Amino acid sequence: MLIKTIQLETGDMSCFPVCTHPHASHEVTFHTMNTSALNAEELRRENGIVALQAAFSRCVDVLSASSTPKDMAVQVCTHICRCFRVSAQFETCRVAITEVPVILKDICRILYYKVCRDIVYVKWVINLVI
């Protein structure tokens, strides 16, 4: 159900980039996975990594040098990066993440923006790629 909500929110054209409220599904996904990391495996099995990637790419596309931590896109990117970090604790999830090369490309893209540098854990990205 949570993955379906992510897909619906990602497909809602009226929310990007003008929506001022953060999409709760991404934050709930992070907290669900953070509470029990085994939920990351379920997310992978249910194609949730691909759903998160679609939302992540949409938000990365609207980031700019003037983005602030209160911007919806920054908040969604923060929660999704945290989801990827929790998922990366599992080998099968790491494989699933690296099989979608746009995820790593988008993670590298957000490093360009100062407001986003704190949300990407460089050590985590290096471990993911290795």
N, C-alpha and C positions, 0 to 999 in steps of 0.2 A: 504494500500500500504506500509506503514511504517513497519507493522508487517511482511509482506512478505519479505521485504528487510532484516530485522533482521534475519529471518529464512534462507534466502539465504547466508548471511554473516556468520552465525553460521555454516552452512553446508559446507562452503568452506574450505576444508582440507588444502589448500595451504597457508592459512593465519594464522594457528595456529601451533606452537608458533612463527614462523619466521617472520611474517608480522610486519613491523615497523610503518605502518600508522594506527592510531586508526580508528575503524569502526565508521563512521559518524552517522549511523542510531541510535546508542544508545545515542549519544549526542543530536541528533535532537529530539529523543523521550523524553528525559529529558526536553529540552527547551519547547517542545510542551506542556507537562504536567505542567511545571512550569508556563507557561503563562496563562493557563486555567486549573485549577485542575480538571474540569469536563472531560477533555480529559482522565483522569485516569479511569473514569467509562467506557468510550468507549474502552480503552485498555483492560480492564477486560472482557467486553462483546465480544470482538473480539479474545479472547484467547491470548492476548499480554503478560500477566503475565507469562504464560507457555513459550512463545517464549523468553522472557527476561531471564527466569530461565535457559533455555538451553544454552544461550550465557554466562550467569554468571557462570554456572558450568564449561564450557570449559575454561574460563579464570582463574577461581580459581584453576583448575587442573594444570595450567602452572606457577602459582606463586611460588616463591622460596625466600629464605632468601636474595638472591642477587638482587631481583627485585627492580627497581627504579621507581619513579613517571613518567618517560618518557616511560616506557614499555607499549606496547599496552594493555596487559592484565590488568595492574593496571588502565589505563585510562578507559577501558571498565567497569571494576568492579566499578569504581567511578561513572560513569554515570548510571549504572544499580542500584546501591544502592540508588542514588538520585531519580531514578524513583520509586523504592519501597517505599521510604520515602514519596514522594508526593502521591502515590497511597494509602498509609496507612491512609490518612486523611478521607477516605471513609470506612464505615463499610463493605460494600460488597467486597471491594478490600482487606481489612484486612483478611476477611474470605477466599478469594481466595488465598492470599499469604500463610496463615497458612494451607490451604489444600494441599499445595505442600511442605512437610516437608524438602525437600532437600534445599530449599531457606534458611531457618533458619540455617540448618547445614552448608551451604556454608558461610553464614554471620559469623558464629562462627569460621569457619576455617580461614577466612581472618584476623581475629583478631590476629592470631598467627604471622603474618608478620607486622613488624614495619611500613613499607611503607603504609600499608593499614589501620592502626588503626584510622587515622584521617577521613577516608571516611565513617566509620560506626559510626553512632550516637547511642551510647549505650542506651541512654534514649529512642530513637525511637524503638530500638529492644525490650526493656523491655515492652513498651506500645503495641507493636505488639503482643507479646506473651500473655499478660494479657487479 
